């Protein structure tokens, strides 16, 4: 009877119990490389820069360098250094559709305002504007680094990265001491720290000339001018982002997890990108999307709502000598996609927000969301049952551990990914990513087992 029960019941075992020491070593080695990459690529620009270098080492070339394309060619399109599309041309006629995996490489953070620098009470500050959905109080009293670019009107690009090297200074946003925070602590958590109060402390030494006003600001500008050759007006054409200065590291006595900033969604982006780099020939054209702006709605010319991705696919069709009216629409309608974005992992400390029977658990494999959206599936891309079964078949025949989940209880909240954008073009799409604790915080948590299962999932999907 127990054997019959096991055959009928669905089991969700802890993945660590199913592996041997050799498999564990593969998982740990893969995640060591992931941690190293994550520490080099905290922003979307840095991710794309690193990915491009790796892709070129693996034989990928800018699509503009090809006159024609054939099966086995490896191509990429770098979209303004902030998003990227890569592909291996498949053996099958592209009219039969592509196999697409799409992630995003932007993460919640603080951006500098256009006019950020000011002085108050002998302190110099940068004013910030938060990007994406954050809990504002989490960004105070932690070490922050400054990453990004400053572009001068003559076109000169200055790359900035301050706070990551142990010899660099770091920056922080101050908070009120508890002794004087009676009123603050009476507020609702979301109002305890105002967005306008997320001002970065950057200096306190006044310039040694009594005749000059705003001496601390002046001293900061002199330092910036000496180091980067800029003046205050150059900050108008900059993209400077504040991210946590601490590094990603292994978590736990058993080192079974990864803790680090920006794992939403760099953990899925890295896993899918690494899977593509491990492949050389595919049946169906394999496309990897590394998109930007997902955290603020995927708008803009580097987000997935842009037609830039359509341009990339059209260029592929042109160079395959196959393009004709409406072919782009046909290709999308016959394509299959995994939207590889993180899932809300079940946290027993906050169990009340999750349906335990429909939650994604750390250590139990890749997490599939048939739909996301909010409440009555508002804004969801709801995968059809036929496609869910097709994806299940790939996972099960490759012995990949997976779970099908929802993002929290029905009326609690919800979320979204880029899935709907490709679904609106006609592709079959389902969300398929890695469960995550402390999502959108400065320090998120994943399971190394799930990361490696994601890598195996994406490789198997493209190998199908």
Secondary structure, 3 states (H helix, E strand, C coil): CHHHHHHHCCCCCCHHHHCCHHHHHHHHHHHHHHHHHHHHCCCHHHHHHHHHHHHHHCCCEEHHHCCCCCCCCEEEEEECCCEEEEEECCCCCHHHCCEEEEEECCCCEEEEEEEEEEEECCEEEEEEEEECCCCHHHHCCCCEEEEEEEECCCCCEEEEEECCCCCCCCEECCCCCHHHCHHHHHCCHHHCCCHHHCCEEEECCCCCCCCCCCHHHHHHHHHHHHHHCCCHHHHHHEEEEEEECCCCEEECCCCCEEEECCHHHHHHHHHHHHHHHCCCCCCCCEEEEEEECHHHCCCCCCECCCCHHHHHHHHHHHHCCCCCCCHHHHHHHCCEEEECCCEEECCHHHHHHCCHHHCECCCCCEEEECCCEECCCECCCCCCHHHHHHHHHHHHHCCCCEEECCCCCCCCCEECCCHHHHHHCCCEEEEEECEEECCCCCCEEEEHHHHHHHHHHHHHHHHC
